[in-house]
Amino acid sequence: MNHRVARRRGTFSPASLAATAAMLTLAPDALAHVRPGETIGFLSGLEHPISGLDHIIAMVSVGLWGAQLGAPAVWLLPVTFPLIMAVGGFFGLIGVPLPGTEIGIALSGVLLGAAVLLAWRPPLYCAAALVGMFGLYHGHAHGAELPPGQSALLYSLGFILATGFLHLTGITIGLIHRWPWGEKMLRVAGGGVAACGMYFLWTAIA
Amino acid sequence: MNRAVVGPACRTDSFFSDDREARKIFSMCGEKLGGRVCPRPRPEKTKVFRQSAVTAFLALLPTAASAHLTNSGLGPAYDGIYHFIFTPEQALPMAALALFAGRRGPAHARAITLLLPSCWVCACLCGIAAPPALAALLAACVVLASGALLASDVVMPPLATGAVCVLSGVLLGALYGTPTDSPAGTLAAAACVFVLLALFASVSLPLRQMPAIIAVRVAGSWTAALGLLLIGWFLHGRVS
């Protein structure tokens, strides 16, 4: 009975005092003015390119095609794509409109997949121009969809790294083309990419 | 928990074996009832005051909040190192420039490891500061230019590399500023800059195999792409 009275009056027990003391001494430093979103900026940027299948298939197929074409396309195409993608992201960020972005992204899957399927070997500048054009569309979409309140540098760093690693994944898979069975499998994979691209094209138009 | 009450319901017998023990504990507020010490509760105000004092004392124990400063707790030198390490705007272009200088040869690598930290620390200690409104744009331009140099692998004489080092050192130093009141932090960060440049230049200096050279140039193209995106971010902030 007396316990209840004491509690109602708001007195502290030794246990509650000890808990308060522990909590107070464990309190971390107050970090005022931390830049908003900085702690999650890198991971958000890393996650963004792999959050959509249309982006993934296009970027992986750049690597597949580069591996199929061999040097110097194997490194030139994955260098061209992020650079032109950054230009597209720049335009998206400053609000320059690019018509038919979704159709362009879907077409990138269709055409790059078809190029792998048919083992198309155009001149190097032609391949780079094609990849660069699609990079522009992908970059613009990313730039226009960037979330607010992120750390620009860390977000962009994660974004570029994720794109680059998707290309590297494509190149690594594409290395199987040196074996006869691997070449066939690679072309089948290109057909799969083109089919996915057709689906995205259908959804973009419909 | 004080269970003792005054009056007939006093139950001190169950707690204390003798008066001496009870007096010891309740020396300030005990009273005798029939030869026994029967403690009465302390006044409520005294309890609240004591508990408030204890809470206030404990509240003073956490460390100080350090807004706008990097506080490692190990002194200004470590604070400076800590601040530099967690400033990728500084470390990234420096790494790109060091890789570029290493690709060009030992004379270029020597120029960057000596000139850039010297100019950087001079700019910091002299208090040269970039205009706050343009700091983000300047940082983005430095990232873009350093990445473009590395990606293009442009051939230039050591003198030109030296000029690039001086320019980028002053610019990066102006963007870095002085994070602490003591110059020890800046000097420690300058040592960190030197180590970073020496490490990256020594990585790219002996590269002769094509895949490794391509990897370095790809890293440069990614850095340039990052710089371009940062310029876009800056303009996006201006536009929106």
Interface residues (C-beta under 8 A of the other chain):
Chain A: N2 H3 A6 R9 T11 F12 S13 L17 T20 A21 L24 T25 A27 P28 D29 A30 L31 A32 H33 W75 P78 V79 P82 L83 M85 A86 V87 G89 F90 F91 G92 L93 I94 G95 G143 L146 A152 L153 L154 S156 L157 F159 I160 L161 G164
Chain B: M1 N2 R3 V5 E44 K47 V48 Q51 V54 T55 L58 A59 L61 P62 T63 A64 A65 S66 A67 H68 N71 P88 E89 L92 A136 A151 I214 R217 V218 S221 W222 A224 A225 L226 L228 L229 L230 I231 G232 W233 F234 L235 H236 V239 S240
